[in-house]
Amino acid sequence: MKNVIRNLTVLSVFCGALALSAQAPATQPAQSSTPTPATDTAPAPTAEEIAAKYLEAVGGKDAISKVKSMSMEMSMQVMGSEAPSTAVVLDGVGYKMQTDFNGTQIVQCYTDKGGWTVNPMAGAADPAPMDDDQYKAGKEQIYVGGPLYDYAAHGDKIELVGKDADTYKLKLTSKDKVESVIVIDATTYLIKSVTGKAKMQGQDVETTTTLSEYRKTDAGYLIPYRVGIDFGGQFSLSVTVKKVELNKTIDPAVFEMPKPAAPATAPAVAPGAGR
């Protein structure tokens, strides 16, 4: 179980996109208004065209651009145990997620300058800087629009690496050379899954994040309410969105790494005491 908790901090960057939801009641998953299924005879659209269709399917760049901050409540199910979680995002500034597991609070935080974590289950009860690989893999969670929104402006690149009758596969390479493969439904143009790499006990493990139950929010933006994450077949977890509020005021100070608690000191003993 410690390995599970130690690696909760390697949640895919696409979990950050979950925060773009509103506290609306459950609705039927929306479909793209102009589906264009892939066929073996029709020429495949370019990677850029697929990304544009994805953005259109989830509500359009205008709807996404209106979301400047978000706060989210969700629940993780890990090996039969439930772990309530909260997350806040301030676009371009920071992303902070807190998870309560059996009374122990685990924190991961990304900013535009660096990241930090608190994970008592891994022997790190005090806030500590995030290692470079972990930061690079998750730092784009500070942007509310997800991986295909303004990707070029962030220094990322995309390419079409596969297609069949049902899906397109895009490879996204960040400016830090972090790669992931995004599988997009060829009819709805919604993301079905994302595959990437994560570190577990110093080893690279392939992780697959599946997205489902897309619903439209009050902001007109479509997001998945259920996420499943598989860590190379070693273990898996699922995430369910419970409540999200958009454009609340978030103090940037919440993303600053707290100072470690000062060690307790023994009370001074007066000379001659106890004689």
C-alpha positions as CSV (number, residue, x, y, z in Angstrom):
1,M,0.0,0.0,0.0
2,K,2.9,2.4,0.6
3,N,3.9,2.0,-3.0
4,V,0.4,3.0,-4.0
5,I,0.5,6.2,-1.9
6,R,4.0,7.0,-2.9
7,N,2.9,7.1,-6.5
8,L,-0.4,9.0,-6.2
9,T,1.8,12.0,-7.1
10,V,2.4,10.7,-10.6
11,L,-1.2,11.2,-11.7
12,S,-1.4,12.1,-15.3
13,V,-1.4,15.7,-16.5
14,F,-4.8,15.0,-17.8
15,C,-6.3,14.8,-14.4
16,G,-5.7,18.5,-14.2
17,A,-8.2,18.9,-17.0
18,L,-10.8,17.4,-14.7
19,A,-11.0,20.6,-12.8
20,L,-12.7,22.3,-15.7
21,S,-16.2,21.4,-14.5
22,A,-19.1,23.1,-12.8
23,Q,-21.4,21.9,-10.0
24,A,-24.0,21.0,-12.5
25,P,-26.3,18.0,-12.1
26,A,-25.4,14.8,-14.1
27,T,-26.3,15.0,-17.8
28,Q,-26.0,12.6,-20.7
29,P,-22.5,12.7,-22.3
30,A,-22.6,15.3,-25.1
31,Q,-21.6,14.5,-28.6
32,S,-19.8,16.7,-31.2
33,S,-22.3,18.5,-33.4
34,T,-20.4,17.6,-36.6
35,P,-18.9,14.1,-36.2
36,T,-16.5,13.0,-38.8
37,P,-15.7,9.3,-38.5
38,A,-12.4,8.0,-39.8
39,T,-12.4,5.5,-42.6
40,D,-9.7,3.5,-44.2
41,T,-10.4,5.2,-47.6
42,A,-10.7,8.8,-46.4
43,P,-7.4,10.7,-45.9
44,A,-6.7,11.3,-42.3
45,P,-6.8,14.9,-41.1
46,T,-3.6,16.4,-39.8
47,A,-2.6,16.4,-36.2
48,E,-3.4,20.1,-36.0
49,E,-6.8,19.6,-37.5
50,I,-7.6,16.8,-35.0
51,A,-6.5,19.0,-32.1
52,A,-8.8,21.8,-33.4
53,K,-11.7,19.4,-33.7
54,Y,-11.1,18.2,-30.2
55,L,-11.2,21.8,-28.9
56,E,-14.4,22.4,-30.8
57,A,-16.0,19.1,-29.4
58,V,-15.3,20.2,-25.8
59,G,-16.8,23.6,-26.2
60,G,-14.4,25.7,-28.2
61,K,-11.4,27.9,-27.3
62,D,-13.6,30.8,-26.3
63,A,-15.3,28.8,-23.6
64,I,-12.0,27.5,-22.3
65,S,-10.4,30.9,-22.3
66,K,-13.1,32.2,-19.9
67,V,-12.1,29.8,-17.1
68,K,-9.3,31.4,-15.1
69,S,-9.5,29.3,-11.9
70,M,-11.1,26.2,-10.5
71,S,-11.6,24.4,-7.3
72,M,-12.6,20.7,-7.3
73,E,-13.7,18.0,-5.0
74,M,-13.2,14.4,-6.1
75,S,-12.8,10.9,-4.7
76,M,-10.1,8.3,-5.5
77,Q,-10.7,4.6,-5.1
78,V,-7.4,2.8,-4.5
79,M,-7.3,-0.9,-3.9
80,G,-10.7,-0.9,-2.3
81,S,-10.1,2.2,-0.2
82,E,-11.5,5.6,-0.7
83,A,-9.3,8.7,-0.6
84,P,-11.2,12.1,-0.7
85,S,-9.3,14.7,-2.6
86,T,-9.4,18.4,-3.4
87,A,-7.6,20.4,-6.1
88,V,-7.3,24.1,-7.0
89,V,-5.9,25.6,-10.2
90,L,-5.0,29.2,-11.0
91,D,-4.4,29.3,-14.7
92,G,-0.7,29.7,-15.5
93,V,0.2,30.1,-11.8
94,G,-0.3,26.9,-9.9
95,Y,-2.0,23.6,-9.3
96,K,-2.4,22.0,-5.9
97,M,-3.9,18.7,-5.0
98,Q,-4.5,17.4,-1.5
99,T,-5.5,13.8,-0.8
100,D,-6.7,12.4,2.6
101,F,-5.8,8.7,2.9
102,N,-6.8,7.1,6.3
103,G,-6.3,10.4,8.1
104,T,-2.9,11.2,6.4
105,Q,-2.8,14.2,4.1
106,I,-0.7,13.9,0.9
107,V,0.0,17.1,-1.1
108,Q,1.4,17.7,-4.5
109,C,1.8,21.2,-5.9
110,Y,3.1,22.6,-9.2
111,T,3.8,26.2,-10.1
112,D,5.3,28.0,-13.0
113,K,8.7,27.9,-11.2
114,G,8.8,24.5,-9.5
115,G,6.9,21.9,-7.5
116,W,6.8,20.4,-4.0
117,T,5.2,17.6,-2.2
118,V,4.2,16.3,1.3
119,N,3.9,12.5,1.6
120,P,4.1,11.1,5.1
121,M,3.4,7.6,3.8
122,A,6.7,7.8,1.9
123,G,8.6,9.2,4.9
124,A,8.3,12.9,3.9
125,A,6.1,14.5,6.5
126,D,7.6,18.0,5.8
127,P,7.2,19.9,2.5
128,A,10.0,19.0,0.1
129,P,10.9,20.1,-3.4
130,M,9.7,17.9,-6.2
131,D,12.3,16.0,-8.2
132,D,12.9,17.4,-11.7
133,D,11.4,14.4,-13.6
134,Q,8.2,14.5,-11.6
135,Y,7.9,18.3,-12.1
136,K,8.4,18.1,-15.9
137,A,5.9,15.3,-16.2
138,G,3.1,17.2,-14.4
139,K,3.8,20.9,-14.5
140,E,1.3,21.6,-17.4
141,Q,-1.4,21.0,-14.9
142,I,-1.2,24.7,-14.0
143,Y,-3.0,25.4,-17.3
144,V,-6.7,24.9,-17.2
145,G,-7.2,24.1,-20.9
146,G,-5.6,20.6,-21.0
147,P,-2.8,19.3,-23.2
148,L,-4.2,20.3,-26.6
149,Y,-5.1,23.9,-25.7
150,D,-2.5,26.4,-26.8
151,Y,0.1,23.5,-27.0
152,A,2.3,25.4,-29.5
153,A,2.4,28.5,-27.2
154,H,3.6,26.2,-24.4
155,G,6.4,24.9,-26.6
156,D,4.8,21.5,-27.2
157,K,4.5,19.6,-30.5
158,I,2.0,17.1,-31.8
159,E,2.0,14.5,-34.6
160,L,-0.4,11.9,-35.9
161,V,1.2,8.5,-35.2
162,G,-1.8,6.2,-36.0
163,K,-5.4,5.8,-36.9
164,D,-8.0,3.1,-37.4
165,A,-11.8,3.2,-38.1
166,D,-12.5,4.3,-34.6
167,T,-9.7,6.4,-33.3
168,Y,-6.8,8.7,-34.0
169,K,-3.5,8.6,-32.1
170,L,-1.6,11.8,-31.4
171,K,1.9,11.9,-29.9
172,L,2.4,15.0,-27.7
173,T,6.0,16.0,-27.0
174,S,6.5,18.7,-24.4
175,K,9.3,21.3,-24.6
176,D,11.0,19.2,-21.9
177,K,10.9,16.1,-24.2
178,V,8.1,14.4,-22.1
179,E,6.1,12.2,-24.5
180,S,2.5,10.9,-24.3
181,V,0.1,9.3,-26.7
182,I,-3.4,10.7,-26.8
183,V,-6.2,8.5,-28.3
184,I,-9.1,10.5,-29.7
185,D,-12.5,9.1,-30.7
186,A,-12.8,9.5,-34.5
187,T,-16.6,10.3,-34.2
188,T,-16.9,12.5,-31.1
189,Y,-13.3,13.8,-31.2
190,L,-13.2,13.5,-27.4
191,I,-10.1,12.0,-25.7
192,K,-10.5,8.4,-24.8
193,S,-7.1,7.6,-23.2
194,V,-3.6,8.9,-22.6
195,T,-0.5,6.8,-22.3
196,G,2.8,8.0,-20.9
197,K,5.6,7.2,-18.5
198,A,5.9,7.4,-14.7
199,K,8.6,6.6,-12.2
200,M,8.0,3.8,-9.8
201,Q,10.8,2.8,-7.4
202,G,13.2,4.4,-9.9
203,Q,11.9,2.5,-12.9
204,D,9.9,3.8,-15.9
205,V,6.4,2.4,-15.9
206,E,3.9,2.9,-18.7
207,T,0.7,4.5,-17.4
208,T,-2.6,4.6,-19.1
209,T,-5.3,7.1,-18.2
210,T,-8.8,6.5,-19.5
211,L,-11.4,9.3,-19.6
212,S,-15.2,8.8,-19.7
213,E,-18.6,10.3,-18.7
214,Y,-18.1,13.6,-20.4
215,R,-20.5,16.3,-19.3
216,K,-21.0,19.9,-20.3
217,T,-20.5,22.5,-17.6
218,D,-22.2,25.9,-17.0
219,A,-19.2,27.5,-18.8
220,G,-20.0,25.5,-21.9
221,Y,-16.9,23.3,-21.5
222,L,-17.1,19.5,-21.7
223,I,-15.1,17.5,-19.2
224,P,-14.8,13.8,-18.1
225,Y,-16.3,13.0,-14.7
226,R,-14.6,9.6,-14.5
227,V,-10.9,8.8,-14.9
228,G,-9.2,5.5,-14.5
229,I,-5.4,5.2,-14.2
230,D,-3.4,2.0,-14.7
231,F,0.2,1.9,-13.6
232,G,1.7,-0.7,-15.9
233,G,-0.6,-3.4,-14.6
234,Q,1.0,-3.2,-11.2
235,F,-2.0,-1.4,-9.7
236,S,-4.8,1.0,-10.7
237,L,-6.9,3.7,-9.3
238,S,-10.1,5.5,-10.3
239,V,-11.2,9.1,-9.8
240,T,-14.7,10.4,-9.7
241,V,-15.5,14.1,-9.8
242,K,-17.9,15.2,-7.1
243,K,-18.0,19.0,-7.4
244,V,-16.1,21.8,-9.1
245,E,-16.5,25.6,-9.0
246,L,-15.1,27.9,-11.6
247,N,-13.6,31.3,-11.4
248,K,-13.5,31.5,-7.7
249,T,-10.9,33.9,-6.2
250,I,-7.7,31.8,-5.4
251,D,-4.9,33.4,-3.4
252,P,-1.6,32.6,-5.2
253,A,0.0,32.2,-1.8
254,V,-1.7,28.7,-1.5
255,F,0.9,27.4,-4.0
256,E,3.9,28.5,-1.9
257,M,5.8,25.7,-0.2
258,P,5.3,26.0,3.6
259,K,8.4,26.0,5.8
260,P,9.1,22.8,7.7
261,A,7.7,22.7,11.2
262,A,10.3,23.7,13.8
263,P,11.5,20.8,15.9
264,A,10.2,20.7,19.5
265,T,12.7,21.8,22.1
266,A,12.9,20.5,25.6
267,P,12.0,23.0,28.4
268,A,15.0,24.6,30.0
269,V,16.0,23.3,33.4
270,A,17.0,25.8,36.0
271,P,20.4,25.3,37.7
272,G,20.2,23.1,40.7
273,A,16.7,21.8,39.8
274,G,16.0,18.3,41.0
275,R,18.5,18.3,43.8
